[in-house]
Amino acid sequence: MRLFKQGLPHSLSALLLGHDGPRRHPGAAEADPVEPVRQAMLDVLGEDGHRLNPTLSRRLRFLHDAQALWYARSEVVATLSQLHGEAEAVSRVQRLLPLFEGRIPASLIASCRVPGR
């Protein structure tokens, strides 16, 4: 079955963005635009998080766009909660919000902001 799926879009974002992924503008830097977000999430997870949840660590390294990384935040919080408690985990992941600005719809970011911050 895997052979047949290779040419098909695998997600809604693939349908919206096309089979080639996000369109790059001519002259745009070739560096991965989500790499700073990916690295920050891996840094927040830390060595203890990598040991506790190696599958999540591996997934973060290979997620292809900012929206996929956005939705992986809940897994990062769950892993960090086991290490540091829920309040600290949420606080650490909330500090990543500015990195997502301009990479995902503003409505997603606004929906998770804590009132009064």
BAMAR-832609 format. One record per residue: x, y, z of N, C-alpha, C in turn; residue number from 1. Coordinates in steps of 0.1 Angstrom, whole numbers. Example, Ala and Ser with C-alpha at 12.3 -4.5 7.8 and 13.67 -1.06 7.14 Angstrom:
% residues 2
nc1 nc2 nc3 cac1 cac2 cac3 cc1 cc2 cc3 num
132 -57 78 123 -45 78 132 -33 78 1
128 -22 71 137 -11 71 129 0 79 2
//
This chain:
% residues 117
nc1 nc2 nc3 cac1 cac2 cac3 cc1 cc2 cc3 num
8 -12 0 0 0 0 9 13 0 1
20 12 6 29 23 7 33 28 -7 2
35 19 -16 40 22 -29 30 31 -36 3
17 29 -34 7 37 -41 5 51 -35 4
9 53 -22 7 66 -16 18 76 -19 5
29 71 -24 40 80 -26 37 92 -35 6
29 91 -45 26 102 -53 14 110 -49 7
7 106 -39 -5 113 -34 -1 123 -24 8
-9 134 -23 -7 143 -12 -9 136 1 9
-1 139 12 -3 132 24 -10 140 35 10
-13 153 32 -19 161 42 -27 172 35 11
-35 179 43 -42 191 38 -32 201 33 12
-21 203 40 -11 213 36 -5 210 22 13
-3 197 20 2 192 7 -8 196 -4 14
-21 194 -1 -31 198 -11 -31 213 -14 15
-30 221 -4 -30 235 -5 -17 241 -11 16
-6 235 -8 7 240 -12 12 234 -25 17
6 223 -29 10 216 -41 19 204 -37 18
22 196 -47 30 184 -44 45 187 -41 19
50 199 -45 64 202 -43 66 209 -30 20
56 211 -22 58 218 -9 56 233 -11 21
60 241 -2 59 256 -3 66 261 -15 22
60 271 -22 67 277 -33 77 287 -28 23
89 286 -34 99 295 -31 100 307 -41 24
102 319 -36 103 330 -44 117 330 -51 25
118 335 -63 131 336 -69 140 345 -60 26
152 340 -58 162 348 -50 160 346 -35 27
151 338 -31 149 335 -17 161 326 -12 28
164 328 0 175 320 6 172 305 6 29
181 297 3 179 283 2 178 276 16 30
181 283 26 181 277 40 166 274 43 31
164 264 51 151 260 55 145 271 64 32
133 277 60 128 288 67 122 284 81 33
120 271 83 115 267 96 126 261 106 34
138 262 101 149 256 109 151 263 122 35
149 277 123 150 283 137 139 278 146 36
127 276 141 117 271 150 120 257 154 37
124 248 145 127 234 148 138 234 158 38
149 241 157 160 241 166 156 246 180 39
147 256 180 142 261 193 134 251 200 40
126 243 193 118 233 199 126 222 204 41
137 218 197 146 208 201 154 212 214 42
157 225 214 165 231 225 156 231 238 43
143 234 236 134 234 247 132 220 253 44
131 211 244 130 197 248 142 192 256 45
154 197 252 166 194 259 170 179 259 46
182 176 265 187 162 265 178 153 273 47
172 158 284 163 149 292 151 146 283 48
146 155 276 134 153 268 137 144 257 49
149 145 251 153 136 240 153 121 245 50
159 120 257 160 106 263 146 101 266 51
137 109 272 124 105 276 115 102 264 52
116 109 253 107 107 242 116 108 229 53
124 98 225 132 99 213 124 100 201 54
112 94 201 103 94 189 99 109 186 55
96 117 196 92 131 194 104 138 188 56
115 136 194 128 143 190 130 140 175 57
129 127 171 131 124 157 120 130 148 58
108 130 152 97 137 145 100 152 143 59
104 159 153 107 173 152 118 175 142 60
127 167 140 138 169 131 133 167 116 61
122 160 114 118 157 101 105 164 97 62
98 171 105 86 178 101 89 188 91 63
80 189 81 84 197 69 79 212 69 64
71 216 78 66 230 77 63 235 91 65
61 248 92 59 254 105 46 250 111 66
36 247 103 23 243 108 24 229 115 67
31 220 109 34 207 115 41 209 128 68
51 217 129 58 220 141 48 226 152 69
40 235 147 30 241 156 21 231 163 70
17 221 156 8 211 161 16 201 170 71
29 200 168 37 191 177 40 197 191 72
36 210 193 38 216 206 32 209 217 73
20 203 215 13 196 225 21 184 230 74
28 177 221 36 166 225 49 171 233 75
54 182 229 65 188 236 61 192 250 76
49 198 252 44 201 265 42 188 273 77
36 178 267 34 165 275 47 159 280 78
57 160 271 70 154 275 77 163 286 79
77 176 284 82 185 294 75 184 307 80
62 182 307 54 181 319 59 169 328 81
63 158 321 68 147 329 81 151 336 82
88 160 330 101 163 336 101 175 346 83
92 185 342 93 198 350 79 202 356 84
69 195 353 56 199 357 49 207 346 85
36 207 347 28 212 336 30 228 335 86
30 235 346 31 249 345 44 254 338 87
55 247 342 68 250 336 68 246 322 88
63 235 318 62 230 305 55 240 296 89
43 244 300 35 254 292 43 267 291 90
49 272 301 57 284 301 68 283 291 91
75 272 291 86 271 281 82 271 267 92
71 264 264 66 263 250 59 276 246 93
53 284 256 47 297 252 58 306 248 94
70 305 253 81 314 248 85 312 234 95
81 301 228 83 298 214 74 305 204 96
63 311 209 53 317 201 58 328 191 97
67 337 195 72 347 186 79 340 174 98
85 329 175 91 322 164 82 318 153 99
69 316 157 59 311 147 53 323 140 100
54 335 145 48 346 138 53 348 124 101
44 350 115 47 351 101 49 338 94 102
49 327 101 51 314 95 38 306 95 103
28 309 104 15 303 104 5 313 105 104
-8 310 103 -19 320 104 -19 327 118 105
-21 340 118 -21 347 131 -32 342 140 106
-43 337 134 -54 333 143 -50 321 151 107
-41 312 147 -36 301 155 -28 306 167 108
-20 316 164 -11 322 175 -20 329 185 109
-30 337 180 -39 344 189 -47 335 198 110
-51 323 192 -59 314 200 -53 308 212 111
-39 308 213 -33 302 224 -26 312 233 112
-27 325 230 -21 335 239 -29 335 252 113
-21 337 263 -27 338 276 -31 353 278 114
-44 355 282 -49 368 284 -41 376 294 115
-38 389 291 -30 397 299 -16 397 297 116
-11 389 287 3 389 283 6 396 270 117
//
